[in-house]
Amino acid sequence: MSQTKYPLLESIDDPAGLRLLPRAKLGALADELRAYVLESVSRTGGHLSSNLGTVELTVALHYVFNTPHDRLVWDVGHQTYPHKILTGRRERLGSLRQHGGLSGFPQRSESEYDAFGTAHSSTSISAALGMALAAKIKGEERHAVAVIGDGAMTAGMAFEALNNAGVADCNLLVILNDNDMSISPPVGALNRYLAQLMSGQFYAAAKNVGKTVLKGAPPLFELAKRIEEHAKGMVVPATLFEKFGFNYVGPIDGHDLDSLIPTLENIKHLKGPQFLHVVTKKGQGYKLAEADPVAYHGPGKFDPAVGLQKPATQPKQTFTQVFGQWLCDMAEMDPRLVGITPAMREGSGMVEFEKRFPARYFDVGIAEQHAVTFAAGLACEGMKPVVAIYSTFLQRAYDQLIHDVAIQNLPVVFALDRAGLVGADGATHAGAYDIPYLRCVPNVSIACPADERECRSLLTSAFEQNHPVAVRYPRGAGAGVATEAELQALPFGKAEVRRRGHGIAILAFGTLLYPALEAAEEINATVVNMRWAKPLDTELLLQIAAQHSALVTVEDGAIMGGAGSAVDEALQAAGKVLPLLQLGLPDVFIEHGDPAKLMAMQGLDAIGIAQSIKTRFLALTENAKPTLKVVA
């Protein structure tokens, strides 16, 4: 780091050092911090808009509160790069989201300043409430602060926590980081004054004294309450949060340190649940990100002076793009199709669908449970809902999947994006568990396309069924197999032999078909493209088992309870006993890094698959005949 470029920032190794700075220098520090975030993310890739928007708030929180003794919980956590920089990880930011480097989210194992590990939304209030009540039980004087965005506040879990916290009698501060509205300068100045007034000791004491005195005269007490609520309603948003039992303060400008710091200092001395509403701007301080915060939400490497550029060569079509095109094409053919997303329009490839079919597009917010039951309700009335959802996000709606969809056997299609390892986002976003957690649910089928063409065809197959079907596909591009214009379904529950070999048969699920084919060249193995994890093509499976001495299953999901386990169960049920090697993701959480490297580390590239088979079945591979037959 250059001393001349970031002189203040380089002088701070932890928040204790930050708290030694004069207040007058905090604005300059925030400028350096924002510039450092922009420079770092442009070199590594990562989340940008959200981090640029929380610079001043991060500075103010660490300046006012005694972290890490005071607990600071960030919701989602993709806005914590400034927090990481100020808490001793500045020099490691160049390793962000790389294997062995810093996580893109808070991790308790990474720093004592990361009070709670996060990456999925709407957990912060619950966690901070637990910490606040733990401090109360143990007789410890400490603050618990939850920082939650306006998007994350749409989830039911956030309101469940608010409902509990409002009657919990503990010192909890919830900060709503609202980046979806703006404050004009005149209103901002008024709000600054009102926020400081309302958060001050005098206001709180006067309010409490007034309530005590007036309780003796119920009609006057009710009148006073109505006047107070009406007056506050004139200058702040609805008093919903006060109905939950919180003392509401705000909204204030989240980029104005002269507003943030005095308000936080006032709130710090108040007892009971407090709610501070701050307004920030995504991409603050970088004009390109301010103008298009979605594009700069999670960019790759780029030149900050130029901004994001279109690649010189046309990249391969991603599975997400395949789904988006399929959704539009199927909606054109079938008016019953409706598309549902829990706040992931861009990530799930539904931008074009929203434009072309707005009446059949539903973004329900960060509310996965509601999304699934909402789909069930639509299906009950003859619609054909398609829920576009990340594999790890469907985990949050597991009860609804079982209780509301599967038990009633409703025709809901789940388009599971981000199946398998996702790379830089790490364990929290790795879709390692969808096959095990879906396979055990009656009525639910699971399709595993091997490439882009199969993804389109299996989505069509899923849509044609009259029961719930999940189609799982990974992030990014696959083998690059071109899709067909027509909507051609593949046979339901049927596999195909892709290569004939000798001795060993590899049963490949999903995109690992291609490294399996490559590995099979070395050991002259048969390769079966299984296509479906449920139902299995047991007829073909038993034929293959009868013709070979050993079987190998390959999948990009958890081995425990996965597709390989399904094969083992089918063989056992048929009374067929032969050696079976199951390759997949082990019983550990796999951290962030380059996806290809991570797969290789798990032995799930062509070299690893071949090596595992040779290690387990040495005699069979040595005696394998060199002749082969490729089945188109």
C-alpha positions as CSV (number, residue, x, y, z in Angstrom):
1,M,0.0,0.0,0.0
2,S,1.3,3.5,-0.9
3,Q,1.8,5.7,2.1
4,T,1.2,8.8,0.0
5,K,-2.0,7.4,-1.5
6,Y,-3.7,6.2,1.7
7,P,-1.9,7.9,4.6
8,L,-4.8,7.7,7.1
9,L,-5.9,4.2,6.2
10,E,-2.4,2.8,6.5
11,S,-2.2,4.2,10.1
12,I,-5.2,2.1,11.2
13,D,-4.6,-1.6,12.0
14,D,-7.8,-2.1,14.0
15,P,-10.9,-0.2,15.2
16,A,-9.0,0.8,18.4
17,G,-6.7,2.9,16.2
18,L,-9.7,4.3,14.4
19,R,-11.2,5.5,17.6
20,L,-8.0,7.5,18.3
21,L,-8.5,9.6,15.2
22,P,-10.0,13.1,15.7
23,R,-13.5,13.4,14.4
24,A,-12.4,16.0,11.9
25,K,-10.3,13.4,10.0
26,L,-13.0,10.7,9.6
27,G,-14.3,12.2,6.4
28,A,-10.9,12.0,4.8
29,L,-10.5,8.5,6.1
30,A,-13.9,7.5,4.5
31,D,-12.7,8.9,1.2
32,E,-9.5,6.8,1.4
33,L,-11.4,3.7,2.4
34,R,-13.8,4.1,-0.6
35,A,-10.9,4.5,-3.0
36,Y,-9.2,1.5,-1.6
37,V,-12.3,-0.7,-1.9
38,L,-12.7,0.4,-5.5
39,E,-9.1,-0.2,-6.4
40,S,-9.0,-3.6,-4.7
41,V,-12.3,-5.0,-6.1
42,S,-11.3,-3.8,-9.6
43,R,-8.2,-6.1,-9.3
44,T,-9.9,-9.2,-7.7
45,G,-13.5,-8.9,-8.6
46,G,-16.2,-9.2,-6.0
47,H,-19.1,-7.2,-4.6
48,L,-18.7,-3.4,-5.3
49,S,-21.9,-1.3,-5.2
50,S,-23.0,-2.5,-1.8
51,N,-19.5,-1.9,-0.3
52,L,-19.2,1.6,-1.7
53,G,-22.5,2.4,-0.1
54,T,-21.6,1.4,3.5
55,V,-18.2,3.2,3.9
56,E,-19.4,6.0,6.2
57,L,-21.7,3.7,8.1
58,T,-18.8,1.2,8.8
59,V,-16.5,4.0,9.9
60,A,-19.2,5.4,12.3
61,L,-20.1,2.0,13.8
62,H,-16.5,1.1,14.6
63,Y,-15.8,4.6,15.9
64,V,-18.8,4.7,18.3
65,F,-19.0,1.1,19.4
66,N,-16.3,-0.8,21.2
67,T,-15.8,-3.6,18.7
68,P,-15.2,-6.5,19.0
69,H,-16.5,-6.4,22.6
70,D,-19.7,-4.9,21.2
71,R,-21.1,-7.3,18.6
72,L,-21.6,-6.1,15.1
73,V,-23.7,-8.4,12.8
74,W,-23.9,-7.7,9.1
75,D,-26.9,-9.1,7.2
76,V,-25.9,-11.0,4.0
77,G,-22.4,-9.6,4.5
78,H,-21.5,-8.7,0.9
79,Q,-21.1,-5.1,2.1
80,T,-18.3,-5.9,4.6
81,Y,-15.2,-5.1,2.7
82,P,-14.8,-1.7,4.5
83,H,-15.3,-3.6,7.7
84,K,-12.6,-6.1,6.8
85,I,-10.2,-3.4,5.9
86,L,-10.7,-1.5,9.2
87,T,-10.4,-4.7,11.3
88,G,-6.8,-5.8,10.4
89,R,-7.3,-7.4,7.0
90,R,-6.4,-4.5,4.8
91,E,-3.2,-6.1,3.4
92,R,-5.0,-9.4,2.7
93,L,-7.8,-7.8,0.6
94,G,-5.9,-8.8,-2.6
95,S,-6.7,-12.4,-1.7
96,L,-10.4,-11.8,-1.6
97,R,-12.6,-14.8,-2.6
98,Q,-9.5,-16.8,-3.7
99,H,-8.6,-20.2,-2.3
100,G,-6.9,-19.7,1.0
101,G,-7.7,-16.0,1.0
102,L,-10.3,-13.7,2.6
103,S,-13.9,-14.7,2.3
104,G,-16.3,-12.4,0.5
105,F,-18.5,-12.6,3.6
106,P,-18.0,-12.4,7.4
107,Q,-16.6,-15.6,8.9
108,R,-16.1,-16.2,12.6
109,S,-13.0,-18.3,11.9
110,E,-11.5,-15.4,10.0
111,S,-11.6,-12.6,12.6
112,E,-12.9,-11.9,16.1
113,Y,-14.6,-8.8,14.5
114,D,-16.9,-11.1,12.5
115,A,-19.4,-11.7,15.2
116,F,-21.6,-13.9,13.1
117,G,-21.0,-15.7,9.8
118,T,-23.4,-14.7,7.1
119,A,-24.0,-14.8,3.3
120,H,-27.7,-15.6,3.0
121,S,-30.1,-12.7,3.9
122,S,-32.3,-11.8,6.9
123,T,-30.4,-13.6,9.7
124,S,-28.9,-10.6,11.4
125,I,-31.7,-9.5,13.7
126,S,-32.2,-13.0,15.1
127,A,-28.5,-13.5,15.6
128,A,-27.9,-10.1,17.3
129,L,-31.0,-10.7,19.5
130,G,-29.4,-13.9,20.7
131,M,-26.2,-12.1,21.5
132,A,-28.0,-9.3,23.3
133,L,-30.0,-11.8,25.5
134,A,-26.8,-13.8,26.1
135,A,-25.1,-10.7,27.4
136,K,-28.1,-10.0,29.7
137,I,-28.1,-13.5,31.1
138,K,-24.4,-13.4,31.8
139,G,-24.6,-10.0,33.3
140,E,-22.2,-8.5,30.6
141,E,-22.4,-4.9,29.5
142,R,-22.2,-5.0,25.7
143,H,-24.1,-3.8,22.7
144,A,-25.5,-5.9,19.9
145,V,-26.0,-4.2,16.5
146,A,-27.6,-5.7,13.5
147,V,-27.2,-4.0,10.1
148,I,-29.9,-5.1,7.6
149,G,-30.7,-3.9,4.1
150,D,-34.2,-2.9,2.9
151,G,-34.2,-5.9,0.6
152,A,-33.4,-8.3,3.4
153,M,-36.1,-6.7,5.5
154,T,-38.7,-8.2,3.1
155,A,-38.0,-11.7,4.4
156,G,-40.4,-13.1,7.0
157,M,-37.5,-14.2,9.2
158,A,-36.6,-10.5,9.8
159,F,-40.1,-9.8,11.0
160,E,-40.2,-12.9,13.2
161,A,-37.0,-11.6,14.9
162,L,-38.4,-8.0,15.2
163,N,-41.6,-9.4,16.8
164,N,-39.5,-11.3,19.3
165,A,-37.0,-8.5,20.0
166,G,-39.7,-5.9,20.7
167,V,-40.7,-7.8,23.9
168,A,-37.3,-9.2,24.8
169,D,-36.2,-6.5,27.2
170,C,-32.6,-6.2,26.0
171,N,-30.2,-3.7,24.4
172,L,-30.4,-4.3,20.7
173,L,-29.9,-1.9,17.9
174,V,-31.2,-2.7,14.5
175,I,-29.9,-0.5,11.7
176,L,-32.0,-0.5,8.5
177,N,-29.6,0.3,5.6
178,D,-32.1,1.7,3.1
179,N,-30.5,2.2,-0.3
180,D,-33.6,2.3,-2.3
181,M,-34.6,5.9,-1.6
182,S,-32.8,9.3,-1.4
183,I,-33.0,12.3,0.9
184,S,-32.9,15.8,-0.7
185,P,-30.7,18.3,1.1
186,P,-33.4,20.3,2.9
187,V,-35.1,17.2,4.2
188,G,-31.8,15.7,5.1
189,A,-30.9,18.6,7.3
190,L,-34.3,18.5,9.0
191,N,-34.0,14.7,9.5
192,R,-30.5,15.1,11.0
193,Y,-31.9,17.5,13.6
194,L,-35.0,15.4,14.3
195,A,-33.0,12.1,14.5
196,Q,-30.5,13.6,17.0
197,L,-33.4,15.1,19.0
198,M,-35.4,11.8,19.0
199,S,-32.3,9.7,20.0
200,G,-31.2,12.1,22.7
201,Q,-31.6,11.4,26.5
202,F,-33.8,14.4,26.9
203,Y,-36.4,13.2,24.4
204,A,-36.4,9.7,25.8
205,A,-36.7,10.9,29.4
206,A,-39.4,13.4,28.5
207,K,-41.3,10.7,26.7
208,N,-41.1,8.3,29.6
209,V,-42.0,10.9,32.2
210,G,-45.0,12.0,30.1
211,K,-46.3,8.5,29.8
212,T,-45.9,7.9,33.5
213,V,-47.8,11.1,34.4
214,L,-50.5,10.7,31.8
215,K,-51.3,7.0,32.6
216,G,-53.3,8.3,35.5
217,A,-55.6,9.9,33.0
218,P,-56.3,7.3,30.3
219,P,-58.1,9.7,27.8
220,L,-55.2,12.2,27.9
221,F,-52.6,9.4,27.6
222,E,-54.3,8.0,24.5
223,L,-54.5,11.5,23.0
224,A,-50.8,12.2,23.7
225,K,-49.9,8.9,22.0
226,R,-51.9,9.7,18.9
227,I,-50.4,13.2,18.7
228,E,-46.9,11.8,19.1
229,E,-47.5,9.1,16.4
230,H,-49.1,11.6,14.0
231,A,-46.3,14.2,14.5
232,K,-43.6,11.6,13.9
233,G,-45.5,10.2,10.9
234,M,-45.3,13.6,9.3
235,V,-41.5,13.5,9.2
236,V,-40.5,9.9,9.2
237,P,-41.7,6.7,7.5
238,A,-44.6,4.7,9.1
239,T,-44.3,3.9,12.7
240,L,-44.4,0.1,12.0
241,F,-41.2,-0.6,13.9
242,E,-42.5,1.2,17.0
243,K,-45.5,-1.1,16.9
244,F,-43.0,-3.9,17.2
245,G,-41.7,-2.3,20.4
246,F,-38.7,-0.5,19.1
247,N,-37.8,3.1,19.5
248,Y,-37.6,4.3,15.9
249,V,-35.0,6.9,14.9
250,G,-34.5,8.4,11.4
251,P,-34.3,8.4,8.5
252,I,-30.9,9.9,8.4
253,D,-28.3,10.3,5.7
254,G,-26.0,7.3,5.9
255,H,-23.2,9.1,4.1
256,D,-23.1,12.1,6.6
257,L,-20.7,11.3,9.4
258,D,-21.9,14.5,11.2
259,S,-25.3,12.9,11.4
260,L,-24.4,9.3,11.9
261,I,-21.9,9.6,14.7
262,P,-23.9,11.9,17.1
263,T,-27.0,9.8,16.5
264,L,-25.2,6.5,17.2
265,E,-23.6,8.0,20.3
266,N,-27.1,9.1,21.6
267,I,-28.6,5.7,20.8
268,K,-25.7,3.9,22.5
269,H,-26.9,5.3,25.8
270,L,-30.5,4.3,25.4
271,K,-32.0,1.1,26.9
272,G,-34.2,-1.4,25.2
273,P,-34.6,-2.2,21.5
274,Q,-33.7,0.6,19.2
275,F,-34.2,1.0,15.4
276,L,-32.2,3.4,13.3
277,H,-33.1,4.0,9.7
278,V,-30.2,5.2,7.5
279,V,-30.4,6.0,3.9
280,T,-27.4,5.2,1.7
281,K,-26.7,5.0,-2.1
282,K,-25.3,1.9,-3.7
283,G,-22.1,2.7,-5.6
284,Q,-21.7,5.9,-3.6
285,G,-18.6,7.9,-4.8
286,Y,-18.1,6.0,-8.1
287,K,-20.3,7.5,-10.7
288,L,-20.5,4.4,-12.9
289,A,-21.7,2.2,-10.0
290,E,-24.1,4.9,-8.9
291,A,-25.7,5.0,-12.4
292,D,-25.9,1.2,-12.6
293,P,-25.6,-0.5,-9.2
294,V,-26.9,-3.8,-10.6
295,A,-24.1,-4.1,-13.2
296,Y,-21.5,-3.3,-10.5
297,H,-23.1,-5.5,-7.8
298,G,-20.6,-8.3,-8.4
299,P,-18.2,-7.4,-11.2
300,G,-15.1,-9.3,-12.3
301,K,-11.8,-7.5,-12.8
302,F,-12.0,-4.2,-14.5
303,D,-10.3,-0.8,-15.0
304,P,-12.0,1.8,-12.7
305,A,-11.1,4.6,-15.1
306,V,-12.9,2.8,-17.9
307,G,-15.6,0.8,-16.2
308,L,-17.1,-2.5,-17.2
309,Q,-16.6,-3.4,-20.9
310,K,-18.2,-6.0,-23.1
311,P,-15.8,-8.9,-23.8
312,A,-14.0,-8.8,-27.2
313,T,-15.2,-12.3,-28.0
314,Q,-18.6,-13.6,-27.5
315,P,-18.6,-15.8,-24.3
316,K,-20.3,-19.2,-24.3
317,Q,-23.9,-19.3,-23.4
318,T,-24.5,-19.9,-19.7
319,F,-27.0,-22.3,-18.1
320,T,-28.7,-19.3,-16.7
321,Q,-29.1,-17.8,-20.1
322,V,-30.4,-21.1,-21.4
323,F,-33.1,-21.1,-18.7
324,G,-34.0,-17.5,-19.5
325,Q,-34.5,-18.2,-23.2
326,W,-36.4,-21.4,-22.4
327,L,-38.7,-19.6,-20.0
328,C,-39.7,-17.1,-22.7
329,D,-40.1,-19.7,-25.4
330,M,-42.3,-21.9,-23.2
331,A,-44.3,-18.9,-22.0
332,E,-45.0,-18.1,-25.6
333,M,-46.4,-21.6,-26.2
334,D,-48.3,-22.1,-22.9
335,P,-50.3,-19.2,-21.3
336,R,-50.4,-21.2,-18.0
337,L,-46.7,-20.6,-17.4
338,V,-45.9,-18.1,-14.6
339,G,-42.3,-17.3,-13.5
340,I,-41.5,-16.7,-9.9
341,T,-38.2,-15.4,-8.4
342,P,-37.3,-14.5,-4.8
343,A,-35.5,-11.2,-5.6
344,M,-33.1,-12.8,-8.1
345,R,-34.3,-11.5,-11.5
346,E,-30.9,-10.9,-12.9
347,G,-29.1,-13.8,-11.2
348,S,-31.7,-16.3,-12.4
349,G,-31.9,-14.9,-16.0
350,M,-35.5,-13.5,-15.9
351,V,-34.9,-10.0,-17.2
352,E,-36.3,-10.7,-20.7
353,F,-39.2,-12.7,-19.3
354,E,-40.3,-9.8,-17.2
355,K,-40.2,-7.5,-20.2
356,R,-42.1,-9.8,-22.4
357,F,-44.6,-11.3,-19.9
358,P,-45.0,-8.8,-17.1
359,A,-48.4,-10.1,-16.1
360,R,-46.9,-13.6,-15.5
361,Y,-43.7,-12.4,-13.8
362,F,-43.6,-12.3,-10.0
363,D,-40.7,-11.1,-7.9
364,V,-41.8,-11.9,-4.3
365,G,-38.8,-10.3,-2.6
366,I,-36.3,-12.2,-0.4
367,A,-39.1,-14.6,0.7
368,E,-38.2,-18.1,-0.5
369,Q,-40.8,-19.7,1.8
370,H,-43.6,-17.5,0.4
371,A,-42.3,-18.1,-3.2
372,V,-42.8,-21.8,-3.0
373,T,-46.2,-21.7,-1.3
374,F,-47.3,-19.0,-3.7
375,A,-46.4,-21.3,-6.5
376,A,-48.4,-24.1,-4.9
377,G,-51.4,-21.8,-4.8
378,L,-51.0,-20.9,-8.4
379,A,-50.7,-24.6,-9.3
380,C,-53.9,-25.4,-7.4
381,E,-55.7,-23.1,-9.9
382,G,-54.4,-24.7,-13.0
383,M,-51.4,-22.5,-13.6
384,K,-47.9,-24.0,-14.3
385,P,-45.5,-22.2,-12.0
386,V,-41.7,-22.2,-12.6
387,V,-39.8,-21.1,-9.5
388,A,-36.3,-19.9,-10.5
389,I,-34.2,-20.2,-7.4
390,Y,-30.7,-20.9,-6.4
391,S,-30.0,-24.4,-5.0
392,T,-29.0,-23.0,-1.6
393,F,-31.9,-20.6,-1.5
394,L,-34.4,-23.5,-1.9
395,Q,-33.0,-24.9,1.4
396,R,-34.7,-22.0,3.1
397,A,-38.1,-23.2,1.9
398,Y,-37.8,-26.9,2.6
399,D,-40.9,-27.2,4.7
400,Q,-42.9,-25.5,2.0
401,L,-41.5,-27.7,-0.6
402,I,-42.6,-30.8,1.3
403,H,-45.8,-29.6,3.0
404,D,-47.3,-27.3,0.3
405,V,-46.0,-28.7,-3.0
406,A,-44.9,-32.4,-2.6
407,I,-47.7,-33.7,-0.4
408,Q,-50.3,-32.2,-2.7
409,N,-48.3,-33.4,-5.7
410,L,-48.5,-30.1,-7.5
411,P,-46.9,-29.5,-10.9
412,V,-44.3,-26.9,-9.9
413,V,-41.0,-26.7,-11.8
414,F,-38.0,-25.7,-9.7
415,A,-35.2,-24.3,-11.9
416,L,-32.2,-24.8,-9.5
417,D,-29.4,-22.5,-10.5
418,R,-26.0,-22.6,-8.9
419,A,-26.0,-26.4,-8.3
420,G,-22.6,-27.8,-7.4
421,L,-19.6,-25.7,-6.4
422,V,-20.0,-22.0,-7.2
423,G,-16.4,-20.9,-6.5
424,A,-15.8,-17.4,-5.1
425,D,-18.9,-17.2,-2.9
426,G,-17.8,-20.3,-1.0
427,A,-19.7,-22.8,1.2
428,T,-22.7,-20.7,1.9
429,H,-23.7,-20.7,-1.8
430,A,-22.4,-24.1,-2.9
431,G,-25.4,-26.2,-4.2
432,A,-24.0,-29.4,-2.8
433,Y,-27.1,-30.7,-1.1
434,D,-30.1,-30.5,-3.5
435,I,-30.0,-34.1,-4.7
436,P,-29.9,-35.5,-1.1
437,Y,-32.6,-33.1,0.3
438,L,-34.9,-33.5,-2.7
439,R,-34.4,-37.2,-3.4
440,C,-35.9,-38.3,-0.1
441,V,-39.2,-36.4,-0.7
442,P,-42.0,-38.4,-2.3
443,N,-43.4,-37.1,-5.6
444,V,-40.4,-35.0,-6.4
445,S,-38.2,-35.8,-9.5
446,I,-34.7,-34.5,-10.1
447,A,-33.2,-33.9,-13.6
448,C,-29.4,-33.4,-14.0
449,P,-28.6,-32.0,-17.5
450,A,-25.1,-32.6,-18.8
451,D,-24.9,-29.6,-21.0
452,E,-26.8,-26.6,-22.4
453,R,-28.8,-28.5,-24.9
454,E,-29.9,-31.1,-22.4
455,C,-30.8,-28.3,-19.9
456,R,-33.3,-26.8,-22.4
457,S,-34.7,-30.2,-23.2
458,L,-35.0,-31.4,-19.6
459,L,-36.7,-28.1,-18.6
460,T,-39.3,-29.0,-21.2
461,S,-39.6,-32.5,-19.9
462,A,-40.1,-31.2,-16.4
463,F,-42.7,-28.7,-17.5
464,E,-44.7,-31.5,-19.2
465,Q,-45.0,-33.5,-15.9
466,N,-48.0,-33.3,-13.6
467,H,-45.9,-33.4,-10.4
468,P,-43.0,-31.4,-8.9
469,V,-39.7,-31.6,-10.8
470,A,-36.4,-29.9,-10.1
471,V,-33.9,-29.3,-12.8
472,R,-30.5,-28.5,-11.4
473,Y,-27.7,-26.8,-13.3
474,P,-24.4,-25.1,-12.4
475,R,-23.3,-21.5,-12.5
476,G,-21.6,-20.4,-15.7
477,A,-21.2,-22.2,-19.0
478,G,-21.0,-25.9,-19.7
479,A,-19.5,-27.9,-22.5
480,G,-20.7,-25.4,-25.1
481,V,-23.2,-27.6,-26.8
482,A,-25.5,-25.4,-28.9
483,T,-29.2,-25.5,-28.0
484,E,-32.0,-26.2,-30.5
485,A,-34.7,-23.8,-31.4
486,E,-37.6,-26.1,-30.8
487,L,-38.8,-27.2,-27.4
488,Q,-38.0,-30.9,-27.6
489,A,-38.5,-32.9,-24.4
490,L,-36.2,-35.9,-23.5
491,P,-37.9,-39.1,-22.2
492,F,-38.8,-38.8,-18.5
493,G,-36.6,-40.9,-16.2
494,K,-34.4,-42.3,-19.0
495,A,-30.6,-42.4,-19.2
496,E,-28.4,-43.0,-22.3
497,V,-25.1,-44.8,-22.9
498,R,-22.5,-42.4,-24.3
499,R,-19.5,-44.7,-24.5
500,R,-19.0,-48.4,-24.6
501,G,-15.9,-49.7,-22.8
502,H,-14.9,-52.8,-20.8
503,G,-15.0,-53.8,-17.2
504,I,-16.0,-50.6,-15.5
505,A,-19.0,-48.4,-16.1
506,I,-19.1,-44.7,-15.1
507,L,-22.6,-43.4,-14.3
508,A,-22.3,-39.6,-14.6
509,F,-24.9,-37.2,-13.3
510,G,-25.0,-33.7,-14.7
511,T,-22.1,-31.8,-16.2
512,L,-19.5,-34.2,-14.9
513,L,-20.4,-36.4,-17.9
514,Y,-17.7,-34.6,-19.9
515,P,-14.8,-35.2,-17.5
516,A,-16.1,-38.7,-17.1
517,L,-15.9,-39.3,-20.8
518,E,-12.4,-37.9,-20.8
519,A,-11.4,-40.2,-18.0
520,A,-13.0,-43.1,-19.7
521,E,-10.6,-42.7,-22.7
522,E,-7.7,-43.5,-20.4
523,I,-9.2,-46.6,-18.7
524,N,-11.5,-47.8,-21.5
525,A,-14.7,-47.5,-19.4
526,T,-18.3,-47.4,-20.4
527,V,-20.0,-44.1,-19.7
528,V,-23.7,-43.6,-19.0
529,N,-25.3,-40.2,-19.0
530,M,-27.8,-40.7,-16.2
531,R,-29.8,-37.5,-16.7
532,W,-32.2,-38.2,-13.8
533,A,-31.2,-38.6,-10.2
534,K,-34.8,-39.5,-9.5
535,P,-36.3,-41.5,-10.9
536,L,-33.3,-43.6,-11.9
537,D,-33.4,-45.5,-15.1
538,T,-33.2,-48.8,-13.2
539,E,-33.8,-50.9,-16.4
540,L,-30.6,-49.5,-18.0
541,L,-28.8,-49.5,-14.7
542,L,-29.4,-53.2,-14.2
543,Q,-28.3,-54.0,-17.8
544,I,-25.1,-52.1,-17.2
545,A,-24.5,-53.8,-13.9
546,A,-24.9,-57.2,-15.5
547,Q,-22.4,-56.3,-18.2
548,H,-19.6,-54.9,-16.0
549,S,-17.4,-55.9,-13.1
550,A,-17.7,-52.6,-11.2
551,L,-19.6,-49.3,-11.3
552,V,-18.5,-45.8,-10.5
553,T,-20.9,-42.9,-9.9
554,V,-19.8,-39.3,-10.4
555,E,-21.8,-36.2,-9.3
556,D,-21.1,-32.6,-8.3
557,G,-23.1,-32.9,-5.1
558,A,-22.8,-34.4,-1.7
559,I,-21.9,-38.1,-1.7
560,M,-23.9,-38.8,1.4
561,G,-27.5,-39.4,0.3
562,G,-26.7,-38.3,-3.2
563,A,-27.2,-39.8,-6.7
564,G,-24.5,-42.5,-6.0
565,S,-26.5,-43.5,-2.9
566,A,-29.6,-43.8,-5.1
567,V,-27.7,-46.2,-7.4
568,D,-26.5,-48.3,-4.4
569,E,-30.1,-48.5,-3.1
570,A,-31.4,-49.6,-6.5
571,L,-28.8,-52.3,-6.8
572,Q,-29.5,-53.6,-3.3
573,A,-33.2,-53.6,-4.0
574,A,-32.6,-55.7,-7.1
575,G,-30.3,-58.1,-5.2
576,K,-27.4,-57.1,-7.4
577,V,-24.0,-57.0,-5.6
578,L,-20.9,-55.6,-7.3
579,P,-18.2,-53.1,-6.4
580,L,-19.4,-49.5,-6.4
581,L,-17.2,-46.4,-6.2
582,Q,-19.1,-43.2,-5.4
583,L,-17.3,-40.0,-6.4
584,G,-18.7,-36.6,-5.4
585,L,-18.3,-33.9,-2.7
586,P,-17.1,-35.1,0.7
587,D,-18.7,-34.5,4.0
588,V,-17.0,-31.1,4.6
589,F,-17.8,-27.5,3.7
590,I,-15.7,-26.5,0.7
591,E,-14.6,-22.9,0.9
592,H,-14.2,-20.2,-1.8
593,G,-11.8,-20.4,-4.7
594,D,-11.7,-20.9,-8.4
595,P,-14.4,-23.5,-9.3
596,A,-12.2,-25.6,-11.6
597,K,-9.4,-25.8,-9.1
598,L,-11.8,-26.7,-6.3
599,M,-13.3,-29.5,-8.4
600,A,-9.8,-30.8,-9.2
601,M,-9.0,-30.7,-5.4
602,Q,-12.0,-33.0,-4.9
603,G,-10.8,-35.3,-7.6
604,L,-13.7,-34.4,-9.8
605,D,-11.8,-33.4,-13.0
606,A,-10.9,-36.0,-15.6
607,I,-7.5,-36.6,-14.1
608,G,-9.0,-37.1,-10.6
609,I,-11.8,-39.4,-11.8
610,A,-9.4,-41.6,-13.7
611,Q,-6.9,-41.7,-10.8
612,S,-9.6,-42.6,-8.3
613,I,-10.9,-45.5,-10.5
614,K,-7.4,-46.8,-11.1
615,T,-6.6,-46.7,-7.4
616,R,-9.7,-48.6,-6.5
617,F,-9.9,-51.0,-9.4
618,L,-6.3,-51.4,-10.4
619,A,-6.7,-54.9,-11.8
620,L,-9.7,-54.1,-13.9
621,T,-8.2,-51.0,-15.4
622,E,-4.9,-52.8,-16.3
623,N,-6.9,-55.6,-18.1
624,A,-9.1,-53.2,-19.9
625,K,-9.3,-53.7,-23.6
626,P,-8.1,-50.8,-25.8
627,T,-11.0,-51.1,-28.2
628,L,-13.9,-48.7,-27.7
629,K,-17.1,-47.6,-29.2
630,V,-18.5,-44.1,-28.9
631,V,-22.3,-43.8,-28.9
632,A,-23.5,-40.5,-30.3
